[in-house]
Amino acid sequence: MYTSTIATVATFTLGAAAAPWGHFGWGGWNGWGFNGGSGECMNDAQAQQVANNFKGLISAYTNDLANAVLTTDVQDFSDSVIELIDGGCPSSSPGPAPYIALGSPTFTSLATFEAGQGGQPNITFNILNVWHNCDTVTVRWRGPMPNPGPIPPPPAVQEQVTGIIVLETSFNGWQSAQPFLIQTIYSEFNSGAWLYDLGIFTPAGCSGSARRDAVAQALPAGMGMVKRS
Ligand SMILES: *[C@@H]1O[C@H](CO)[C@@H](O)[C@H](O)[C@H]1NC(C)=O
């Protein structure tokens, strides 16, 4: 139902999949140098593996996958997810719990992640870009159909949701099938579009320009908004 879709969204902050990359032996070359001795820098393939792991948690979730690719103390931070959990309502709303305050972690351990994710629907998750340094992977992604339905019923045409996730990892040893485990997740995305797809937010005045232009006047140019002249 509605809540289960929301929980899926919350889950969105994690990710791991049966990555086809295999494991990389210690002492191999990576993009930053030779991984011998004290070097613990991931290479491009290992960063892609981390990104694919995250994708798997969203699009093909199993507890085995979560156990394999997340640290036991994994934490997730996402005001975008909290906005969805709260149904677009301010956390000060008087309605029944749970309302979660913006800025709160959405998950604080592997156990709470699995409890939230178990049984949630899988959602198509396309990776658009992957960047990395030695221990952190940044992923730009897009979900073309964020509401798998049938409850709540999705709109005739769903708005895509695009987001950016920063995945801080913990080195797990070169001999491991997962040399870099996801430890901290910072995830933000277009929760406005997702609320639309879930039918929670129904925009008004879409056939006119007055409201759109008023909003444009309020947005900072630094966010890329082209203001009405
Ligand atoms: C999600 O995908 C995984 C892997 O294919 C599958 O085992 C799991 O049952 C799916 N979850 C749901 C809720 O369909």
The ligand as a Tripos MOL2 file, in Angstrom:
@<TRIPOS>MOLECULE
LIG
   14    14     1     0     0
SMALL
NO_CHARGES

@<TRIPOS>ATOM
      1 C1         13.0530   -8.1550   -5.5060 C.3       1 LIG1
      2 O1         13.9850   -8.8120   -6.3490 O.3       1 LIG1
      3 C2         14.6190   -9.9250   -5.7190 C.3       1 LIG1
      4 C3         15.6670  -10.4480   -6.6820 C.3       1 LIG1
      5 O2         15.0960  -10.7330   -7.9200 O.3       1 LIG1
      6 C4         13.5710  -10.9650   -5.3630 C.3       1 LIG1
      7 O3         14.2040  -12.0600   -4.7120 O.3       1 LIG1
      8 C5         12.5690  -10.3330   -4.4270 C.3       1 LIG1
      9 O4         11.5410  -11.2610   -4.1310 O.3       1 LIG1
     10 C6         11.9610   -9.0960   -5.0660 C.3       1 LIG1
     11 N1         11.0960   -8.4340   -4.1000 N.am      1 LIG1
     12 C7          9.7930   -8.2660   -4.3230 C.2       1 LIG1
     13 C8          9.0470   -7.6060   -3.2210 C.3       1 LIG1
     14 O5          9.2530   -8.6120   -5.3400 O.2       1 LIG1
@<TRIPOS>BOND
     1     1     2 1
     2     1    10 1
     3     2     3 1
     4     3     4 1
     5     3     6 1
     6     4     5 1
     7     6     7 1
     8     6     8 1
     9     8     9 1
    10     8    10 1
    11    10    11 1
    12    11    12 1
    13    12    13 1
    14    12    14 2
@<TRIPOS>SUBSTRUCTURE
     1 LIG1         1 GROUP 0 **** ****
